[in-house]
Amino acid sequence: MVSSKVKSLPHRFLLVPALALCVAAALLLAPTSTVRADASPDGATVLSVTQVADRQVDLQVRSHALGDRVVTVRLLTPDGWDPQARGKQHWPTLWLLHGCCGDYTSWTAMTDVADLPQLRNTLVVMPEAGWNGWYSDWWGTPDDNQWETFHLRELRPLLMREFGMGSKQAVAGLSMGGQGAMLYAARHPGMFRSAASFSGSVHPLNSADSIARLQGFFAHDGNDPDNVWGDPVAQRDVWEDHDPYYLANTLKTLPLYLSVGDGTPGPYDVPGSATDPIESDFHDQNLALAHRLRQLGAKHLHTNFYGPGKHAWKYWERELHSALPMLLKSIDAA
């Protein structure tokens, strides 16, 4: 009965949805053309590789973890990236995760990420994560919604083997993707060297309101909200396993960046407009996670709880700029 909350989400939360010098000749001649790639023994098959803009390449991937669904992964490639190098190049890599209601195009469509000179020596991976996938292997429908498995057990080794991804990796995301960044860093120790969350839902068990809001998102398009992590009471352990607050002990040694507004109108919002309940809730969640990390002795925690500001792209673009020095330093790409 919470699906009505999803239908009434504010418009700004419906997130809208360059190749290097030595790209393959076919791609250079026809940016919309595709080439075949080999199947992966890890459960994913690249069906096509398409140049969509300068230094931007889209991979169509069929995933066993997603029930043989075909999804798209966007790469922002570094200078000198060679699609024919297969295993001979190992670039420092930044994962950028999109938010709820967005997709693999969100970061390039809504920010200046493709134009940032700091990223000319970094492979940036922007994977599809479902409109509402929550960077999780779903508890109730495990056969076709294993997003965590797709990203980290299928896609990651495929990119390392075939597309120049190196072992030095960082992860960042916004909103749902901010939660995903913290989850992936916490649930897979040693995989990522740093993590950043911009307006992320980083403590979904923070309050009854936080739980209800997340279940509202889970219920999109008539989905049973218990499919994602189960019932928040009966499957409390599953929820805690997907709540960065309860995983803080594995995060405390990493360089981390947390940022969020308080939901009141800020410099990129309409003056005098109403407080944003999503950002306000996520603000409280971020305060709780930061406090927990400091209790545990985290020594590399960077926070920007910037006060006025709603759940909007202009803030996330700004915060990516602020977090990049830390993220790139951690993967030796600064």
C-alpha positions as CSV (number, residue, x, y, z in Angstrom):
1,M,0.0,0.0,0.0
2,V,3.0,2.2,0.0
3,S,3.3,2.3,-3.8
4,S,1.4,5.7,-3.8
5,K,4.5,7.2,-2.2
6,V,6.5,6.3,-5.2
7,K,4.1,7.7,-7.6
8,S,4.1,11.0,-5.8
9,L,7.9,11.4,-5.8
10,P,8.9,15.0,-6.7
11,H,10.0,15.5,-10.3
12,R,13.6,16.4,-9.3
13,F,14.0,12.9,-7.8
14,L,13.1,11.2,-11.1
15,L,16.7,11.2,-12.1
16,V,17.2,11.7,-15.8
17,P,18.3,9.3,-17.4
18,A,35.2,10.4,-23.9
19,L,36.7,6.6,-26.6
20,A,40.5,7.2,-26.4
21,L,42.8,8.1,-29.3
22,C,43.3,4.5,-30.2
23,V,39.8,3.3,-30.5
24,A,39.0,0.5,-33.0
25,A,38.7,1.8,-36.6
26,A,35.1,0.5,-36.9
27,L,34.1,2.6,-33.9
28,L,35.8,5.7,-35.2
29,L,34.1,5.5,-38.5
30,A,30.6,4.8,-37.1
31,P,30.0,5.8,-33.5
32,T,26.7,3.8,-33.4
33,S,28.2,0.6,-34.8
34,T,28.9,-2.4,-32.6
35,V,31.4,-5.1,-32.3
36,R,31.1,-8.5,-30.8
37,A,33.0,-9.4,-27.6
38,D,33.7,-12.8,-26.1
39,A,31.5,-14.5,-23.5
40,S,32.7,-14.3,-19.9
41,P,33.2,-17.5,-17.8
42,D,31.9,-15.4,-14.9
43,G,28.2,-15.4,-16.0
44,A,28.1,-12.3,-18.2
45,T,28.4,-11.9,-21.9
46,V,29.2,-8.6,-23.7
47,L,27.0,-8.5,-26.7
48,S,28.2,-5.2,-28.2
49,V,30.6,-2.3,-27.7
50,T,29.4,1.1,-28.9
51,Q,31.1,4.4,-29.0
52,V,28.4,7.0,-28.0
53,A,30.5,10.1,-27.5
54,D,34.1,11.2,-27.2
55,R,35.7,8.8,-24.6
56,Q,32.3,7.3,-23.9
57,V,31.7,3.6,-24.6
58,D,28.5,1.6,-23.9
59,L,28.7,-2.2,-23.3
60,Q,25.6,-4.2,-23.7
61,V,25.9,-7.1,-21.2
62,R,23.7,-10.2,-20.8
63,S,23.8,-11.2,-17.1
64,H,23.1,-14.6,-15.7
65,A,22.7,-13.0,-12.2
66,L,19.9,-10.8,-13.7
67,G,18.0,-13.7,-15.2
68,D,19.8,-13.3,-18.6
69,R,18.6,-9.8,-18.8
70,V,20.6,-7.4,-21.1
71,V,21.7,-4.2,-19.5
72,T,24.1,-1.4,-20.4
73,V,27.3,-0.3,-18.7
74,R,28.8,3.0,-19.7
75,L,32.6,3.5,-19.6
76,L,34.3,6.9,-19.6
77,T,37.7,5.9,-20.9
78,P,41.1,7.4,-20.1
79,D,43.5,8.9,-22.7
80,G,45.4,6.0,-24.3
81,W,42.7,3.4,-23.5
82,D,42.8,0.7,-26.2
83,P,39.7,-1.6,-26.7
84,Q,41.9,-4.1,-28.4
85,A,44.5,-4.3,-25.5
86,R,42.6,-7.1,-23.6
87,G,44.4,-7.7,-20.4
88,K,47.5,-5.6,-21.3
89,Q,46.2,-2.3,-19.7
90,H,45.3,-1.8,-16.1
91,W,43.9,1.6,-15.4
92,P,43.0,3.0,-12.0
93,T,39.2,2.8,-11.8
94,L,36.4,4.8,-10.3
95,W,32.9,3.3,-10.1
96,L,30.1,5.9,-10.3
97,L,26.7,4.5,-9.1
98,H,23.4,6.1,-10.1
99,G,20.5,6.8,-7.8
100,C,16.9,5.5,-7.7
101,C,15.0,6.4,-10.8
102,G,18.2,6.9,-12.8
103,D,20.3,4.7,-15.0
104,Y,23.7,4.2,-16.5
105,T,23.4,7.5,-18.4
106,S,22.7,9.7,-15.3
107,W,26.2,10.8,-14.5
108,T,27.1,11.8,-18.0
109,A,23.7,13.4,-18.7
110,M,23.4,15.4,-15.5
111,T,27.0,16.4,-14.6
112,D,30.3,17.5,-16.2
113,V,32.0,14.3,-15.3
114,A,33.0,13.6,-18.9
115,D,34.8,17.0,-19.1
116,L,36.8,16.8,-15.9
117,P,40.6,16.9,-16.6
118,Q,41.3,15.0,-13.4
119,L,39.7,11.9,-15.0
120,R,41.8,11.7,-18.1
121,N,44.0,9.0,-16.5
122,T,41.2,7.0,-14.9
123,L,38.6,4.5,-16.2
124,V,35.2,5.5,-15.0
125,V,32.6,2.7,-14.8
126,M,28.9,3.7,-14.7
127,P,26.8,0.5,-14.6
128,E,23.1,0.0,-14.9
129,A,21.7,-0.9,-11.5
130,G,18.0,-0.9,-12.2
131,W,15.5,1.9,-11.6
132,N,15.1,0.5,-8.2
133,G,17.7,-2.3,-7.7
134,W,19.4,-1.0,-4.5
135,Y,22.7,-2.6,-5.3
136,S,21.6,-5.8,-3.7
137,D,20.9,-9.4,-4.4
138,W,17.2,-9.4,-3.7
139,W,16.0,-11.6,-0.8
140,G,12.6,-12.5,-2.3
141,T,13.3,-12.8,-6.0
142,P,16.9,-14.0,-6.1
143,D,16.9,-15.5,-9.6
144,D,16.7,-12.3,-11.6
145,N,17.6,-9.4,-9.3
146,Q,21.2,-10.1,-8.1
147,W,22.6,-6.7,-8.7
148,E,25.5,-7.0,-6.3
149,T,26.5,-10.3,-7.9
150,F,26.2,-8.8,-11.4
151,H,28.4,-5.8,-10.6
152,L,31.1,-7.4,-8.5
153,R,31.2,-11.1,-9.4
154,E,30.3,-10.9,-13.1
155,L,31.0,-7.4,-14.4
156,R,34.2,-6.6,-12.4
157,P,36.3,-9.6,-13.5
158,L,35.0,-9.1,-17.1
159,L,36.2,-5.5,-17.1
160,M,39.5,-6.4,-15.5
161,R,40.1,-9.1,-18.1
162,E,38.8,-7.4,-21.3
163,F,38.5,-3.7,-20.9
164,G,41.5,-2.3,-19.0
165,M,40.1,-2.1,-15.4
166,G,43.0,-2.3,-12.9
167,S,42.9,-3.6,-9.3
168,K,43.1,-0.1,-7.8
169,Q,39.5,0.9,-7.5
170,A,37.3,3.5,-5.7
171,V,33.5,3.8,-5.6
172,A,31.1,6.7,-5.3
173,G,27.4,7.3,-5.8
174,L,24.4,9.4,-5.1
175,S,21.2,8.6,-3.1
176,M,20.6,4.9,-3.8
177,G,24.0,4.8,-5.3
178,G,25.5,6.5,-2.2
179,Q,24.1,3.6,-0.2
180,G,25.5,1.2,-2.8
181,A,29.0,2.7,-2.6
182,M,29.1,2.2,1.1
183,L,27.6,-1.2,0.9
184,Y,30.0,-2.5,-1.7
185,A,33.0,-1.1,0.2
186,A,31.8,-2.6,3.4
187,R,30.6,-6.0,2.2
188,H,33.7,-6.6,0.1
189,P,36.8,-5.6,2.2
190,G,39.9,-5.0,0.1
191,M,38.0,-4.5,-3.2
192,F,37.8,-0.7,-3.0
193,R,40.4,1.7,-1.7
194,S,37.9,4.5,-0.9
195,A,34.2,5.3,-1.0
196,A,32.0,8.4,-1.3
197,S,28.3,8.9,-0.8
198,F,26.4,12.0,-1.9
199,S,23.0,12.3,-0.2
200,G,23.0,8.6,0.3
201,S,20.6,6.4,2.3
202,V,23.4,5.2,4.6
203,H,21.4,4.1,7.6
204,P,18.0,2.8,6.4
205,L,17.2,1.4,9.8
206,N,17.7,4.8,11.4
207,S,14.0,5.4,12.1
208,A,10.5,4.1,11.4
209,D,10.2,6.9,8.8
210,S,13.5,5.9,7.1
211,I,12.2,2.3,6.9
212,A,8.8,3.3,5.5
213,R,10.4,5.6,2.9
214,L,12.7,2.9,1.6
215,Q,9.9,0.4,1.5
216,G,8.0,2.9,-0.5
217,F,10.7,2.9,-3.1
218,F,10.9,-0.9,-2.9
219,A,7.2,-1.1,-3.8
220,H,7.6,0.7,-7.2
221,D,5.4,-0.7,-10.0
222,G,3.5,-2.9,-7.6
223,N,6.6,-4.8,-6.4
224,D,6.3,-6.5,-3.0
225,P,8.5,-4.4,-0.9
226,D,9.7,-7.4,1.0
227,N,11.3,-8.8,-2.1
228,V,14.4,-6.6,-1.7
229,W,15.6,-7.3,1.9
230,G,12.6,-9.1,3.4
231,D,10.5,-7.8,6.2
232,P,12.3,-5.3,8.3
233,V,11.3,-7.1,11.5
234,A,11.3,-10.8,10.5
235,Q,14.5,-10.4,8.3
236,R,16.2,-7.8,10.5
237,D,19.5,-9.5,10.0
238,V,19.2,-9.1,6.2
239,W,18.4,-5.4,6.7
240,E,21.4,-4.9,9.0
241,D,23.6,-6.7,6.4
242,H,22.6,-3.9,3.9
243,D,22.8,-1.0,6.3
244,P,26.2,0.8,6.3
245,Y,25.7,1.8,9.9
246,Y,25.9,-1.8,11.0
247,L,28.8,-2.5,8.7
248,A,30.8,0.5,10.0
249,N,33.5,-1.6,11.5
250,T,34.6,-2.7,8.1
251,L,34.5,0.8,6.7
252,K,36.4,2.6,9.5
253,T,39.9,2.0,8.0
254,L,39.0,3.3,4.5
255,P,39.1,6.9,3.3
256,L,35.4,7.9,3.2
257,Y,33.5,10.9,2.0
258,L,30.0,11.6,3.3
259,S,28.0,14.6,2.1
260,V,24.3,15.7,2.4
261,G,22.1,18.7,2.8
262,D,19.5,19.2,5.5
263,G,16.6,19.5,3.0
264,T,15.9,23.2,3.4
265,P,16.2,25.4,0.3
266,G,19.8,26.0,-0.6
267,P,21.7,27.9,-3.3
268,Y,20.4,25.6,-6.2
269,D,16.8,25.5,-5.0
270,V,13.8,27.8,-5.3
271,P,13.9,30.3,-2.4
272,G,11.1,29.8,0.1
273,S,10.2,26.3,-1.2
274,A,9.2,23.5,1.2
275,T,11.7,21.3,3.0
276,D,12.7,18.2,1.1
277,P,11.7,15.2,3.3
278,I,14.0,12.8,1.4
279,E,17.1,14.9,2.0
280,S,16.1,15.7,5.5
281,D,15.8,12.0,6.4
282,F,19.1,11.1,4.6
283,H,20.8,14.0,6.5
284,D,19.9,12.3,9.8
285,Q,21.1,9.0,8.5
286,N,24.5,10.4,7.5
287,L,24.9,12.1,10.9
288,A,24.3,8.8,12.6
289,L,26.8,6.9,10.3
290,A,29.5,9.6,10.8
291,H,29.0,9.5,14.6
292,R,29.3,5.7,14.5
293,L,32.4,5.7,12.4
294,R,34.1,8.3,14.8
295,Q,33.1,6.1,17.8
296,L,35.0,3.3,16.1
297,G,38.1,5.4,15.6
298,A,37.8,6.2,11.8
299,K,40.8,8.3,10.9
300,H,40.1,9.0,7.2
301,L,36.5,10.2,7.4
302,H,35.7,13.4,5.4
303,T,32.2,14.9,5.8
304,N,30.4,17.9,4.3
305,F,27.1,18.3,5.9
306,Y,26.5,21.5,4.1
307,G,23.2,22.6,5.6
308,P,20.6,24.1,3.2
309,G,20.2,21.9,0.1
310,K,17.7,19.5,-1.4
311,H,18.0,16.2,-3.2
312,A,19.3,17.6,-6.5
313,W,22.0,17.1,-9.1
314,K,23.7,20.4,-8.7
315,Y,24.8,19.4,-5.2
316,W,25.9,16.0,-6.3
317,E,28.0,17.4,-9.1
318,R,29.6,19.8,-6.7
319,E,30.2,17.1,-4.2
320,L,31.8,14.8,-6.8
321,H,34.3,17.6,-7.5
322,S,35.1,17.9,-3.8
323,A,35.5,14.1,-3.2
324,L,37.6,13.5,-6.3
325,P,41.0,14.4,-4.8
326,M,40.5,11.8,-2.0
327,L,39.1,9.2,-4.4
328,L,41.8,9.6,-7.0
329,K,44.6,9.7,-4.4
330,S,43.5,6.4,-3.0
331,I,43.9,4.7,-6.4
332,D,47.2,6.5,-7.3
333,A,45.4,8.5,-10.0
334,A,45.7,12.0,-8.5
